[in-house]
Amino acid sequence: MPTVIGHHDVKDKDHWLASPKREEVFGPLGVTNIRTFVNPQNPTQVAVLMDVADMDAVMAFMKTEAAAEAMAYDGVVPETLVILVEA
């Protein structure tokens, strides 16, 4: 099961940290051990570290309207999203 990092900018760090959306959208896809990170020098830069059972399912989900809606709810700046997969 690969570990994945997604880093991106957000509009409001506190809202992003408090949001239930990560668990709501990734949990049903078999994503576990979700951890959040914030750049202390620039709190609009954040990251999520998670274990992904099915990368194909997660990557397919990321192309959906539901993913776009979850990112919008969380205040994610979508054009800044970078996904890194454990090598």
KAGI-V46263 format. One record per residue. N is the residue number from 0. RES is the residue in one letter. SS is DSSP state (H for helix, E for strand, - for the rest). OMEGA is omega in whole degrees, -180 to 180 (999 if undefined). D_CENTER is the distance of its C-alpha to the mean C-alpha in Angstrom with 1 decimal. Layout:
n: <N;N>
res: <RES;RES>
ss: <SS;SS>
omega: <OMEGA;OMEGA>
d_center: <D_CENTER;D_CENTER>
//
This chain:
n: <0;1;2;3;4;5;6;7;8;9;10;11;12;13;14;15;16;17;18;19;20;21;22;23;24;25;26;27;28;29;30;31;32;33;34;35;36;37;38;39;40;41;42;43;44;45;46;47;48;49;50;51;52;53;54;55;56;57;58;59;60;61;62;63;64;65;66;67;68;69;70;71;72;73;74;75;76;77;78;79;80;81;82;83;84;85;86>
res: <M;P;T;V;I;G;H;H;D;V;K;D;K;D;H;W;L;A;S;P;K;R;E;E;V;F;G;P;L;G;V;T;N;I;R;T;F;V;N;P;Q;N;P;T;Q;V;A;V;L;M;D;V;A;D;M;D;A;V;M;A;F;M;K;T;E;A;A;A;E;A;M;A;Y;D;G;V;V;P;E;T;L;V;I;L;V;E;A>
ss: <-;E;E;E;E;E;E;E;E;E;-;-;H;H;H;H;H;H;-;-;H;H;H;H;H;H;H;H;H;-;E;E;E;E;E;E;E;E;-;-;-;-;-;-;E;E;E;E;E;E;E;E;-;-;H;H;H;H;H;H;H;-;-;-;H;H;H;H;H;H;H;H;H;H;-;E;E;E;E;E;E;E;E;E;E;-;->
omega: <-178;171;-176;173;171;176;-176;175;176;179;-176;-177;-177;177;-179;-179;-177;-174;175;-171;-178;-180;-177;-175;-177;-180;180;179;179;178;-179;174;-179;179;-177;-179;179;175;-177;178;180;-174;173;177;-175;178;174;175;-175;175;-173;-179;-175;-178;-179;180;180;-178;176;179;-176;180;-175;176;178;177;178;179;179;178;178;179;-178;-179;179;173;-167;-177;179;-176;174;178;179;-178;180;-178;999>
d_center: <17.0;14.9;12.5;9.5;7.9;5.4;7.3;8.2;10.7;10.9;14.2;14.5;13.1;14.9;13.7;10.0;10.9;13.1;11.1;11.5;9.1;6.4;9.7;11.4;9.6;8.5;11.7;14.1;12.8;13.9;10.7;12.1;12.2;8.8;9.5;8.6;10.6;12.4;15.0;18.3;20.1;17.7;15.5;13.9;12.1;9.1;7.0;5.2;7.9;8.6;11.6;11.6;15.0;15.1;13.4;15.4;14.2;10.5;11.5;14.0;11.7;9.6;13.2;14.1;15.0;13.1;9.7;11.3;12.6;9.5;8.1;11.7;12.1;9.5;11.3;8.8;11.3;10.5;13.1;11.7;8.6;9.6;8.7;11.2;12.8;15.3;18.7>
//
